[in-house]
Amino acid sequence: MIIIPDIHGRDFWKGPAYEAWGKEHIIFLGDYLDPYEDEMIAPWEVFPNLEQIAWLKEKQPEKVTLLLGNHDIHYLTEVGKGSRYDRIRGAQYKHFFQDNAKLFQLVYETEIAGKRIIFTHAGIKAGWIEANKEYLEGVDASNIAATLNEMWYDKASWPVLFHLLGQVPESRWGYSKYGSPVWNDIEDMVDDPDKLPGYYQIFGHSQQEHDPVIGEHIACLDCRRAFRLNDNGMIEEI
């Protein structure tokens, strides 16, 4: 499995993804939009980049998984807007995600070498599920992936879903004790007493200067390059 962390208009994904396309499962961890100003990516380059990624999914839907991040979700809701929001192109991005919702999902779950692995943009805290049991009644680690994806595919559920996803933790200058799966910071996930039981979590969102953070229960891979999850359940840099 090829893992592509946060894009933000960058093209580092192209070599690994096109080389693996049709042969290996490719999973993108979200945040396709809103480039960093210091990286000198022109705003008009960002959307064609996303369209190419969506094309990969359309042509090989079983081999490509596209997750959503906070820099994607905030074009659909006023709740939990993040930084670098592109107000000029916001309507275009909103319509794209509305029209192509079926290409994306919030969570991907798999098992490799006996290890249960769950992918999100920013990580899931068991405490977040418990704190939102009013909306997630009967949901636990075993069915959180299916539940959140079902809510995404049912647009009637979007108001509740966006309320849940818009919960920003204090580590990201928000007011929630527990951040959502598109908002948790790496500091919320490292040595987490509320870790999701039985799962190894892989996510991006918290940009690292050079190297990924790979621990006993989590891996944060947001460092502008692709990785491979091998048949032994180990993460390798490509």
Residue, then its C-alpha position, 0 to 999 in steps of 0.5 A: m500500500i502506498i500512502i500519500p500524506d497532505i498534498h496542499g497543491r504539491d506534486f510529490w505524489k505523482g511519481p510514487a502514485y503513477e508508478a504504483w497505479g493499478k498495481e498497489h493500493i494508493i491511499f491519500l490522507g487528505d488536504y489537497l487544497d490551500p498551499y503554504e505561501d512560502e512554497m510558492i505554489a500558484p493558486w491556479e495550480v492547485f485545482p488541476n492537481l486535485e483533478q488529476i488525483a480524482w481521475l486516478k480514483e475514477k479510473q481505479p476506484e478499488k485501488v485508490t482511496l481518497l480521504l478528506g482533511n480539514h482543508d477540504i471539509h472547510y469548503l463545505t461548512e462554516v464550522g471549523k474553518g481552517s487557515r489559508y481558506d481560498r475565498i476566491r475559489g471557495a465556491q468552485y471547491k465547494h461544488f467539486f466536493q459536493d458533486n464528487a462526494k462518492l470519490f472521497q471518504l473520511v476513514y479507511e480501515t484494513e488489516i495487514a499481518g494481523k495488525r488492524i490499521i485505521f487511516t484518517h487525516a488527523g487520528i481518532k481519539a476514543g475520548w472523542i467518540e465517548a464525548n459525542k455519544e449523543y450523536l454517535e450512539g452505539v459507536d465504538a472503535s469497531n464501527i467508527a470507520a463505517t459510521l463516519n463514512e456512511m454519514w459522509y455518503d448521506k448528505a442529509s447527515w452532513p449538518v451533524l457530521f460537520h458539527l462533529l468534524g468541526q470540533v477543534p482541540e486546544s492544541r489547534w487553538g480551538y475549544s474542544k477537549y477532544g479534536s475530531p479526526v480531521w483536526n487532532d494535532i500530533e501532540d493529542m495523539v502521542d502517548d494518548p491515554d484515550k487511544l483507539p483500542g485494538y488499532y494502529q493509526i496512520f494519519g497526516h495533518s501535523q506537518q513535520e519538518h523532516d521525518p515522520v513520527i512513528g510510534e507503537h500505536i500511531a504514525c504521523l506521515d505528514c512530511r511531504r513525501a510518500f511511504r509504503l505500508n509493506d506486507n508485514g505491516m511496517i512503514e517504509e519510505i519510498 
